[in-house]
Amino acid sequence: MTQQQLELAVPESAEELVSAAIELADIYSAAAVYDIADSGQRDGLKQILCGRRRDVLKLARWEHTPATVLALLAGLDDDAVRLRVEKNPATQSQTLAEIFNSQDSQELIGLIAQHGHTAADVLLTIVEQSSVANIIRAVTKNPNASAEVLSVVEARFGNKFDAELASHANTPASILHKLYGRGNHFVQAAVAAHAHCPQDILEQAVRHEDVVVVRHAAGNQILASRLLAYLAAHPDYSVRRAIAGQQRLSNSLVKELAQDSSDYVRRAVAARQNQSAEIIELLIHDADRWVRQWVALSPKLTSQQLHILAADEDKEVRRAVARNTKTPEELLKQLSRDKEVWVRAAVGNQSNTAPEVLACLAEEKEIDILAAVAHNPSARQTTLESMVRSPVADVRRGVVTNKSAKRETLLPLLEDPFYLNRLLLVQNPALHKEDKWSLHEDPDPAVRFTLFSWFSRQYQQ
């Protein structure tokens, strides 16, 4: 055995894994193991990661680059690299804070203001120091902006950012009061839909002259129970539809809305969870096919009701029955012979479908059916073995992601021509680490990164 073969044997420790990455001199493998390397090995990894500027720019932009590597790159004296690190969704709050403290570029500050990992204290500093409208607006749209940050925005800029403040999840009730009082109908609608909306504002909103405001109030789950019946009788169907989605409706109100004149309202009722037997019996005979389609997914349907809907003239209703986890095996067998491809595909995807039925579906030519069967854990191993040889990548990927696929079935897929299938195999628990290590020099960088990341996690545990 040569020295190189020894070094690239299956790694049995973090040290061996990092040594293999250094030996390969691949930026993606090096990035994957950076977290588990010791101080001495990190010097070697830094040379690989930062040796060429074009590689640095690639990693700074790549959304899978680990946060610690992005922090390393952010420390380089290169504005173009920092700009890419700022835009990278994986960059963490500490790195963003360090860049913010070392920069006065309005472009960089704007990127920090909108980044999903920027900490609230950094956002607070931005709104206290900046007056640039686009930057402040970015802060008010940032989910990390705290109530304190939003209060500073309102205090400094008055009604300039009311629309953004009215929609932000952290806006406190005190500010929502102000926004509703001075806002236009769209701002008022956003306030009425807000989870922190005060009850006195909701009392006003349900009687608003603009139906948009009323509809938003009707959909707010904190709406007082006594207002539900009032709005369930509203003349506008969109308001009644919003009420139909309320989780605290009484059975009598649900029954009333289940017989509403508007298809849209009855559809909303059919989509509700935990329907009573009385409501289900009403809905399965509804004239609107969307209502029947929604109720066909209910786990509370009886076998008789499922058989009724399985004979529905609309293919989407029959498909919903095939997707229902309570549909019995014999009914799925019946639906496996349905004339519509999408219905048969739903049967192929159903875990309750008998293995012999799946074997029959595996003889079809429609890709959607084949891909569904390939992913089904109830499929026989012989069925999966035949599908490994499919010329269609989606079908082979179904086998790759099948929880019941055995090692012997999966091994040929390590040489699959489509990179994503090889990448997904790295996570498959049926394969041995020796099997996975065969991908360490895979031609696709994402596969190499995923492999070295997987091994890194094994040695972090």
N, C-alpha and C positions, 0 to 999 in steps of 0.2 A: 504493500500500500504506500502510495506516495504521500509526501507531506501535505499537498493540497487536498488529496482525498481524505486524509485524516482530519484536516481542519474543517472540511465541508461535510463530514459525516453528520448524522442526526444529532443535533445538540442536546446534551443532557443537563445543561445548567444555563443560567443567565450569562455567565462568562463565556461559555462556548458559543452561545447564540450571537452575542455581540462580536466575538472574534470572527464568526462566519460572515457577518454583515460587513465588517471592515475588510475582510479578504475579498469579498465580492465588489467592494467599492461602488455600491449602488446607492444613490441618494434616497430611494424609497425604502429600501431595507434598513438603511442607516437611521432614517427618521423614525421607523417603527420601533427600534430598540433603544433609542436615545434615553428614554425614561429609566431603563433598568441598568444602564451602563454605569460603572464606577468612574471616579474622577480621571483615572489614567486612560481608560478606554474612551472617555468623552473627547479627549484631545484628538484621537484618531478619527472619531466620528465627525468632529467639527471640520476637519480637513476635507472630508468627503462632502459634507453638507454645504460648506461655504467656499469650497475651492474654486468654483467657477460661477461667475455672476449669473449666467443664464440659468444655472441650476437653482441658485438662490431665488431668482424671480419666479421660477416654476413653483417652488415650495411655498413661497410667500403667498401665492395666489391659490394654491391647491386647497380645496375645502377639507381634505382629510389630513392635512399636516397637523401633527400633535401640537397642543398648546405650548409645550415646553420648547419645541423647535421653533415655533413662531416667536416666542420670547427671545430666543437666541438670535434669530434673524432681525428682530426689531432693534437689537443693540448695534447692528452694523451702521456705519456712517454712510447711509445710502437712502435718500429721500424716496426714490422709486420703490425700493423694497418696503420702507415704512408704509407707504401709501397702500401697497398690496396687503400688508399685514393688517392695516386698519380696516380694509374691506373684507377680510377673511372672516367668515362667520364663526370659525373655531377659536379666534383670538380671545383670550380670557381677560377679565376685568383688570387684573394687576398690570398686565402688559399694556392695556389701553390707558390706564392711569399714568404709567411711566412715560408713554409717548405724549400724552396730553401735557404733562408737566414739563416736557422738554421742547415743546413746539408752540409757535404762535401762528402757524399757517391756518387760515380760515377754512381751507379745504379739508385739512386733517381734523380740525375741531368739528366740522360738520359731519364727517364720517364717524367720529367718536360719539357725537350726539345721537346718531341713529343706530349705533351698534347694539345688538341684543345682549351683549355681556357687559356693557358699560355700567359701572356701579352708580348708585343713587347719589353718593357724595360728589362724584365727578360731574354728574348732570346738574347738581345744585350749584357747583362752582361756575358752570357754563352759563346758566340762566342769571346768575348774579353779575357776571362780567360782560356777557355778550348782549348786543342789541340787534344782531343780524336776524332778520325775520325767518329766513330759511333754517337757520340753526335752532332758533327757539321753537319753531314748528316741529322740527325733528325731535327735540326733547319731549314735547307734549305728546308725540306719537310713540315714544319709547316706553315699552311696558315696564321698564325698571324705574321710571320716574315716580318718586314717592309723593305722598300728599303734601309734604313740605315743599318739594320742588314745584309742584303744580300751583301751590298757593303763592309762591314767589312770582311765577309767571303771571298769575291773575293780578297780583298787587302791582307789578311793574308795568304791565302792558294793557291793563283794562280789558276791554271786550275784543281785542285784536285776535285772540286765539280761542274764542268761545266754542267754536265747532269742535276743535280738538279736545278741549277740556271736558266738554259734555260727553265725549265718547270714551274718555280714558277711565279704565277700571279703578284707578286709585284716587279719583277726584272725590274729595270729601263732601258730605251733605251740605255744609255751610256754603261752599262755592256753587254747588248745584242749585241752591236757592237763588243765588244771584243770577246765574245763567238763565234760569227759567224766567225770571222776572224781566230781564232785558233782552232776551233772545228772540230770534225769528221762529217761525213754526218748526223749522228743521232742527234748530238747537233745542227747542222745547221737546220735540219728539225724542231726541237722544237722551235728554234728561229723564223723560218719563220711562224710558227703557232701562235706565241705569240701576244697577244692583243696590246703590246707596241712596236712591231717590227717596226723599222724605215722604211720609204718607200724606201730609197736607198738600204736597205738590201733586201726588197721584189723584187725590180727590178733585183737584182742579182739572187735571189732564183728562180724566174720563168724561168730562163734560165740555171739553174744548170744541170750538166751532170747526176746527180742522180735523178731519177724520184720520189723517196721518198721525197726529199726536195721540188721538184716542186709541188707535191700533197699537202703537208702541206701548202705551200704558196697559192695554189689555194683555199684552204678552209678558209683562213683568211678573216674575214668579213671587214677588213680595207684595203683590196687590192684595189688599184686604179682602177677606172671604166674602164679606157682605156686598162687595162690588161685582162679584162674579156673575150673579144672577142678573143684575142690572145690565151688564154688558152682553150677556148671552142673548138678550132680546134686542140688541142694537139693530137698527135698520140696515146698516152697512155689513155686507157679508164678510169683508176682510177683518172687521172687528170680531165677529162671531168666530171666524176661523182662528184668530189669535187666542180667543178664550178657550177654544176646543183643545188647545195645547197646554192649558193650565193643569198642573198635577193635582190640585186640590178640589176639583169639581165633584159635586155630589152625584150619586147615581142618577137621580132624576134629571139633573142638568145634562149629563152625558147622553141620556136617552133622548132628551129633547133635541140636542144638537145632532144626534145620529139620524134624526128624521128631518133635518133642516132642508130647506128648498135648494140650497146651494151645494153643488157637487164639491166645491172646495172645502166647505165646512165639514161635510161628511168624510172627506178624505182625511182631514186632520183628526177626526174622531177615530177612524180606522187605524191610524198610525199610533194611537195611544197604547201604552203597555197595560197589562193586567185588566183586560176587558172582562166584563161579566158575561155569563152565558146568554143572558137576554139580549145584550147589545150585539154579541157576535151573531146570533141568529138573525137579527135585523140586517146586519151588514153583509152577510154572505149572499143575500138576495138583492142587493142594491143594484140599481140600473147602471150605475157608473162603474166601468171596469177598473178604474184606479182604486176605488173603494174596495172592490172584491180582491184586487191584487194585494193591497195592504193587509187586509184581514186574513188572507191566505197564509201569511207568515206567522200568524199568532200561534204560540205553543199551546193555547187552550182549546184549539179546535178539536172536536171529537172525530173519530174515524169516519163516521157517516158524513160529517161536514167536509172533511178533506176529500172524500170520494165525490161529493157534489161539485166542489171547486175544481177537482182534477178533470172533470168533464166539461168545464167552462169553454165557451166558444172562443174566448180570448186567450192567445198563446201566453201572454205575460201573467195571467192568473194561474194557468197551469204550471208555468215556470216557478211561480212563487210557491206553489204546493210542493214542487220537486225540491225546493230549497228549504222547506220547513223541516226542522230537526225532529219533529214528531210524526212525520209521514211514515207509515208502516212499509215494511219491505215489499209486500205484495203490490202495493200501489205504486211504489217506485219502479217495480218491474214493468207495470203497465205503462207508466210514463216513459220508460226507456224506449218504447216503440212509437212515441209521439212523432207526428209528421214534422214538427218544428225542431230545427237544430238546437236552438237555445234551451228548449225544454230538455232534450236529451243530454245536453252539456251540463245542465243543473243536476240531473240524475247522476252523471259521472262524477260530479264534485261532492255528492252527498255521502257522508260516512256510513249511513244506514243501508246503502245499496249493497246487495249481495255480491260476493266475489265473482260468481258465474255471470251475473248481469254485467259487471264491469269488464269481464273478459270478452263478452259479446260487443260491448261498446268500443273496446280497443281495436276491433276489426273495421271500424268506420274510417272514413277518409277526412272528415271534418276536423280541422286542427283544434278548434275550441273543445270538442268532445274528447279528443285524444289527450290534450293537455290536462283536462280535468281528471281523467282516469289516471294519468301518470302521477298526479299529485295525491290521489286518494289513498289513505293508509289502509283501506280495506282491500285494495287490489292484491291479487296473488303475486308472489315473487316471480313466477314464470311470465306473468303479464308485464311486469316492470322490466324484466330482462329483455323482452322483445321490443319494448319502447326505447330502450337505450340505443338501439340501432336506428331510430327514426332520423330522417334527414332534416327534421324541423327542430330548431334550437329550443323553442318554447316547450315542445313535448319532452325533450331530454331534460330540460330544466325542471319539469314536473317531477321526474324521477329523482333529480338531485335534491329537491326540497321535500320529498316524501319521507315522513318520519319512520315508515316501516321498511324502507329500502335497506337491504343488507350490504355489508362490505363488498362481497363478491359481485353484487349487482352494480355497485358504484365505481369500482376500480377502473373499468374502461373509460369512464367519464373524466378521469384525471387528464386525459389527452383530448378532451372535447375541443373542437375548433372555435367555439364561442367562449370568449374570456370570462363572461359573467358566470357561466356554468362552472368553470374551474374555480373561480373566486368563491362561489357559494359552497363548494365542496370543502373548503378550508374549515368552515364552521360545523361540518357534519360530524356528529358524535360517533357514527358507525365506522368511520375510517380511523386507522391507527396513525400515530404521529409520523411513523416511517412512511406511510402512504402520502401524507400531506407534504412531507419534506421534499418529495420529488418535484414540487413546484417552486423550489427556492431560486431557480434560474428561469422562471417562466418569462416568456417574451413580453407579457403585459405588466406594466409597473403597478397597477392596482392589485393584481394577484400577488405579486411579491410583497407589497406592503401589507396586505391582509394576512399573508402567511406569517411574516415576521411579527406582526402584531399579535396573532393568535399564540405563537410560541412565547412571546413576551408575557402575555397574561398567565400562561401556565407557570412561569417562574416567579411571578409576583404574588402568587397565592401562598 
